[in-house]
């Protein structure tokens, strides 16, 4: 089966699906419009979807044999859109500036093609349409609700489109090392004692404590982290107080820790908690730490990644070009899947070489090239067929 030829025939349909999801962008776990649309399309293609937590799953193929999981996220970001596209989300509250609308649309087309060719599957394809990747909740929610059971996948594959100033067709991967960093989001709630700003000695200033906590946390990178490992600790929010002459009861710091190494991650998270709590105690306050997200580094299975690269090279797709050994300090909750079963994750370039490629993902003006649609759909379908064949 020439899946690329068929995907080109279905390109307009894939784009139409992508634009619907884009225009109706939703964020977080509960994305009812997007979810209903994906369910409707799967049924239209003759596939019976099932809810899996806040996500959707479905299976195709023969009983017995191996099971390959194909995953697409489908949530947007909580931000306004300024792309200028005619199908831009009009709400001003959400925008598909990370390309998850492409992922869902391409997997829908891959599902349609695999259903058309179900008789050639030497095993089972399991679909995972996932919400809340941006908040790092979606994979965990679907795992808790059985996505890795009944049938249990033996391996998993996911793609992520990438905007920017680059031609369509480059596929980026890493079969040797960490591909994407861990993410541990945290909230430090510092408790003090409120007082009049003119009488600081009768209170405990949580803002002062927060300043010292912020400075102390920077030393974890400067003096405690192994310089041979990549480690990032960023405080992105410092919130406290209501007036200039009032010492508040509480201050809140929120931040993120990113690493490319599990041991470095464990140490940084542990020391962040210790430093925050002990520093608060020094200044007569206290600190509570709430972990907002906990996702390991994304490490792809070497053998599977090399297999998928080989399958992709078999496809006669103009401009499809491998780019190995890519690593990024951004994070991806597909890592939770990859930690449990052999998996691979790849970027597909969806950029422009003109002014439309000037803005990166997560920018309100980001634009993605729809010529990537048949490439992604064909790769998903072809790799599924060939992986099952090889592992029957």
ZITA-V273024 format. One record per backbone hydrogen bond with DSSP energy under -0.5 kcal/mol. CO is the residue of the C=O (numbers start at 1). NH is the residue of the N-H. Records with the same first field share a line. If there is no record, write none. Layout:
CO: NH  NH
//
This chain:
1: 3
2: 6
3: 7
4: 8
5: 9
6: 10
8: 11
10: 14
11: 15
12: 16
13: 17
14: 18
15: 19
16: 20
17: 21
18: 22
19: 23
20: 24
22: 25
23: 90
26: 76
28: 132
29: 31
31: 35
32: 36
33: 37
34: 38
35: 39
36: 40
37: 41
38: 42
39: 43
40: 44
41: 45
42: 47
43: 46
47: 49
50: 57
52: 55
55: 52
56: 129
57: 50
58: 127
60: 125
66: 124
67: 154  155
68: 70  126
69: 71  157
70: 128
71: 159
72: 130
77: 79  95
85: 88
95: 77  97
97: 362
99: 102  103
100: 104
101: 105
102: 106
103: 107
104: 108
105: 109
106: 110
107: 111
108: 112
109: 113
110: 114
111: 115
112: 116
113: 117
115: 118
117: 120
118: 121
122: 66
123: 62
124: 68  126
125: 60
126: 70
127: 58
128: 72  130
129: 56
130: 74
132: 137  138
133: 136
137: 141
138: 142
139: 143
140: 144
141: 145
142: 147
143: 146
146: 149
151: 153
154: 342
155: 69
156: 344
157: 71
158: 346
160: 348
162: 350
164: 166  352
167: 170
169: 321
170: 349
171: 323
172: 347
173: 326
177: 300
179: 328
180: 298
183: 295
184: 257
185: 292  293
186: 255
187: 189  290
188: 190  253
189: 191  288
190: 192  251
191: 286
193: 204
195: 247
196: 199
199: 202
200: 203
204: 193  206
205: 209
206: 210
207: 211
208: 212
209: 213
210: 214
211: 215
212: 216
213: 217
214: 218
215: 219
216: 219  220
217: 220  221
218: 221  222
219: 223  224
220: 224  225
226: 229
229: 231
230: 260
232: 258
234: 236  256
237: 254
239: 252
243: 246
245: 197
246: 248
247: 195
248: 206
249: 192
250: 241
251: 190
252: 239
253: 188
254: 236  237
255: 186
256: 234
257: 184
258: 232
259: 182
261: 265
262: 266
263: 267
264: 268
265: 269
266: 270
267: 271
268: 272
269: 273
270: 274
271: 275
272: 276
273: 277
274: 278
275: 279
276: 280
277: 281
278: 282
279: 283
280: 285
281: 284
286: 191
288: 189  290
290: 187  292
293: 185
295: 183
297: 299
298: 179  180  300
301: 305
302: 306
303: 307
304: 308
305: 309
306: 310
307: 311
308: 312
309: 313
310: 314
311: 314  315
312: 315
315: 317
316: 318
317: 320
319: 321
321: 171
323: 173
328: 181
330: 181
332: 335
333: 336
334: 337  338
335: 339
337: 340  341
342: 156
343: 301
344: 158
346: 160
347: 172
348: 162
349: 169
350: 369
354: 357
355: 358
360: 363
363: 366
364: 82
368: 370
369: 372
370: 373
371: 375
372: 376
373: 377
374: 378
375: 379
376: 380
377: 381
378: 382
379: 383
380: 384
381: 385
382: 386
383: 387
384: 388
385: 389
386: 390
387: 391
389: 392
//
